[in-house]
Amino acid sequence: MSDKRRSVHAVRWPILKVLRRNPHLLKVRPALSLFFLKYMRKFRAQKVGPNIILHSHLPPLNSRAYSRLIREQLIERRDHPSHAQVGLTNACPQRCVYCYNRERKGAPMSTEEILAVVRDLKAMGVFWMGWTGGEPLLNKDIVRITEEAAEACAVKLFTTGCTLTPGLAGDLKSAGLFSVSVSLDHWREEVHDANRGFPGAFATALRAIETFRNVDGLHVGVSAVLSRDMIRQGQTEEFLAFLEGLGVHEAWLSEVKPSVQAFWNDDNVISEEDRLCLVRLQDLYNKRKGMTVNYLGHFEGREHFGCNAGHRMVYVDAFGEVSPCVFTPMTLGNVRERPLTEIVRDMMARFPSAGSCFINKNYKLFQARSQGLIPLPRDASLELLEHVKFGSPADFFKH
């Protein structure tokens, strides 16, 4: 088979397989179908074990969760959250300078409370869940929690790799985990360790990547937080070359978000041109075979799906506080005080989907109101929202 024919086969075969599994795709409105197919062409689908994966922010294309995405989001256009992240613990041996959770405090949810949150999220229509922390591996019941979620959702783990063992990695895959991203922010050990406030963080991450790679059928990636200087100095390309050498399936990239007080200034927040620079780099990289580059900013750009914080995306932290997303330091309520479904319904009414990242655009409103409280309590959050201008929705919502 020629290289050209092999390339065509690599693009068409997953789409045809998806069509065979989901004939109801033909019911999607033509304009929306065209939008989605054009989007899918930005990535080279990978077959990892039984799963066909475009990138890890979407469920595997041949999964039950993806079928629900097609039916509920593309055909029926239901208005409910599709993605959620849950903090399984706030405990973590690392002290990242930009950690969006480091200032959150409270009484940790019990396993039964977390399981109740997972069940409520599934009942709402969520089909993708991400485990975060702290370090989620420190939750001794993470396998049980994964089993509960994976029955109806694609489940992804974000981890530093601390405390990982080969047995735990295998148990998580058996419980239904489809993808994992190990935190790694630089190719130089001393830089990564300094950013993480933890000597040995770099070595821990490399061991975790190798451990997860030894689990058959598990989609393994790296989650990297890029500084604005790294982006503007052209260091992203060098970093991606390093990551590809690790043999991972995906580089999940995001920029440092102004989620904590230390980053509430213009010197740290990326510009729209910075974002588009990373989108262009992602698209160029993904024309090659090999590792997928998945930059979060491409997904939340107005040219695609926009920022869905508080509407399609929900975050429940380790203490039960409900936020629009992991990067937005506000709470609209606590699951111990109000039903999660009620909190989310209230939040969705206040957060329309918009064409740019909410926290990147509005961090100065938090700077003026926080008074040292992170996340902002509900009353302060509602007052802040009175001053927010959301703008027009992203292109996805115009079809």
Buried (B, 14 or more C-beta within 10 A) or exposed (E): EEEEEEBEEBEEEBBEBBEEBBEEBEEBEEEBBEBBEEBBEBBBBBBBBEBBBBBBBBBBBBBBBBBBBBBBBBBEEEEBBBBBBBBBBBEBBBEBBBBBBBBBEEEBBEBEBBBBBBBBBBEBBBBBBBBBBBBBBBBEBBBBBBBBBBEBBBBBBBBBBBEBEEEBBBBBBEBBBBBBBBBBBBBEBEBBBBBBBBEBBBEBBBBBBBBBBEBEEBBBBBBBBBBBEBBBEEBBEEBBEBBBEBEBBBBBBBBBBBBBBEBBEEEBBBEEEBBBBBBEBBBEBBEEEEBBBBBBBBBBBBEBBBBBBBBBBBBBBBBBBBBBBBBBBBBBBBBEEBEBBEBBEBBBEBBBBBBBBBBBBBBEBBEEBBEEBBBBBBEBBBEBBEEBEBBBBBBBBEB
